[in-house]
Amino acid sequence: ALRLIRLIKLARLLKLKRTMRVMEDYIGGTAVMKLFTLLFQGLFVAHMLACFWLIVGTQMGEMDDTREAWYLDTTIEDRTDTSLYYFASMYWSFSTMTTVGYGDIVGTRDDERLYACVGMMVGATVFGYVVGSVATVSTKFNVGLNRRKESIQDVRSFLRSQKLPRTLRDDVEEFFQIQQSHCSVFEETQILMDLPRNLRAEVFAYRHGG
């Protein structure tokens, strides 16, 4: 029975990997998929911060009748609609994570202020991670174009270091730009040689219409 459960889990994992590959091909590659993953992670953390913010205000607030909780000090008109409390909590969560802090929803009790401090540390950390990851992923949208730019930049640096005349530098740079526009920036020969013979034959047949 245990072996059967493991086989079922393995089959699900393989199916999930195939699904992820299909999604990557459909939406435009791993870079776009990574952006969607980062977006989901940010939304999930914001959701969790909002839920606990609402719990602190509604559940823990019942223990202290001398001061109003944060949700009682807002402009929410319909006090019976709990979804409005959630939207307000999400609003507070995003403004806290992005360090905007409008100040229209604030903690009015000590427990709320304490949780707000925790939310600031967690939210700012996650937001910084997401922003940094987005900056890294954005450089991987077009690997070929980025490699061409890096190659041309290397050529320019070399030409400047040699103190060549400007006209000669322009001619050399134009030659490399034309050459790269007709050549692949990937090590195609090495990639193809690393493939088994049958796969290599299929790739050649597909590329050359055979």
N, C-alpha and C positions, 0 to 999 in steps of 0.2 A: 504493500500500500504506500509506503514511504517513497519507494522508487517511482511509483506511478505519479505521485504528487510532484516529485522533482521533474519528471518528464513533462508534465503539464506546464509547470512553471517555465521550463526551458523553451517549450513550444510558444508560450505567450511572449517570452522575451525575444525570440527570433521574429515573431510576428510584429512586435513593437518596433524592432529595428528596421524591418522592411517597410513598415508604415512611415517611419521617420524619413527613410530614404525617398519614398514617394513624395512626401510632403516637401522635402528639400528641393526635389526636382520641379515640383509644381510651383512653388513660391519663389524660386530663383536662386537656390544654393544654400550652403551652410551659413553664410553671413546673415541672410535674411532670417533664417530659422533661429539663429542666435539672438537676433534682435527681438523676435517674438518671445523667445524664452526669457530674455531680460525684462521685457514688458510684463510678462506674466508674473515673474518673481517680484517685481516692484508692486504690482497690483495685489499680490497675495500678502505681502508684508503690510501694505497700507490697510488691507481688509482686516488683518489680525490686530493691528494697532487700533483701528476704529472699533472693533468688537470689544476689546478690553477697555477702551475708553468709555464706551457705553455701559459696560458692566460696572466699572468703578463708579460712574455717576448714578446709575439707577439702583444697583443692588447694595453697594456699600453706603450709598447716601441715605438709605432708610434707617441706618443706625444713628444718624445725627440729624435731628430735626431743628437744630438751632441755626443752621446755615443752609442756604439753597445750593443744590447741585448745579453743575454747569448747564444741563439741559433745561433747567427752570429759568435760567438767566439768558435765554435766547429769544429770538423772534418767532419761534415755532408757534403757530396759531392753534393747529389741531393737536391737542395733547394726546388724543386717543390713537393717532396714526403712528405706529412704531417705525414705519419705513422712513418717516421724516427724521426721526432720531438717528437712524442709520446713515442717511445722507449727510446729516450734520456732522456725524462722527467721521465719515469719510472725508468730508471737507476739512475738518480739523486735522485729520491724519495726513492728507496731502500737503496742507500748508505747513505742518510741522516737519515732514520729511524733506521738503524742498527749502526749508529754513526761511520761508516767506513770513509766516507768523503775522497774519492780519490783526489778530487781537480781538476779534469779535466773538470768538469762542475761547474761553479761558477757564482754568480750574479755579474754583471758589473755595475749595476745602483743601486741607493739608494732604489727604490721600490723593486727590486729583492732581495737585501740584507735584507730588512725588512721582506719580505715574507719568505726568507730562515730561518730567526730567528724563525718565527712562525712555519715553517715546522719542525725545529729541536725540538722545545718543544712538538709539537703534536706528531711527529713521534717517538721521544724517549719515550714518555709516553705510546703510544700504543704498541710499541715494548717491553717495559718492562712488560706491562700487559700480552702480548701474551706469552712471555718467562716464566713468573711466572705461568700462567695458564697451560702451557704445562707441567711444572714441577709437578704441582698438579695433572693433569690428568694422567700423566704417572704412578702414584702410584695406579691407579684404573683399570689398564688393567687386572690384575689377582687378584681379591679380595681374593679368596681362598688362593692362594699362599702367599699373603702378610699377611693374618691372621695367617697362619701357622708359618711364620717367626717370627711374633711378639710373638706368643705363646711360641715358642722355646726360643726366647730371654728372655722372662720372666722367664722361667724355669732355664736358665743358670744364670741369675742374682740372683734368689733365691738360687740356689746351691752354688754359690760363696759367698753369704752372710752368709751361714751356715758353710762355711769353711770345706766342706766335702772332703774326699780324691778324687784324680783325677779319679781313677778307678771307684769309686762309682758314681761320677758325670757323667762319660761317660755312665755307665749302665742306670742311670735314664734318661739321655737325649735320649739314643737309644730307651728306652721303649716308651717315648712320641712321638718320630719320627715315630715308627712303628704304634703306636695307631692312630696318625693323618692321616697316609697314608691309613688307613682302615675306618676312620670315617669322616663325613662331618664337615666342620668348621662352617656351618650355623646352626641356631636354627631351624632345620627342624620340630621338633615336634610343636613348638610354631607357626611357619608359617602355618602348616597344620591345627592346631586347630583354627586359626583365619579365615579359609575359611568357607564358607557355606557348608552344608552337601553334596549338589549335586556336587559342584566343588571339594570338598575333595575326593568324590568317583571317579570322573573322573581322578584326579591326581593319586590316588592309582591304578586304573585300567590301566592307561598308564604305570606307573612305573613297575608294576608287570605283564605286558603283558596280562591283562585281557580284 
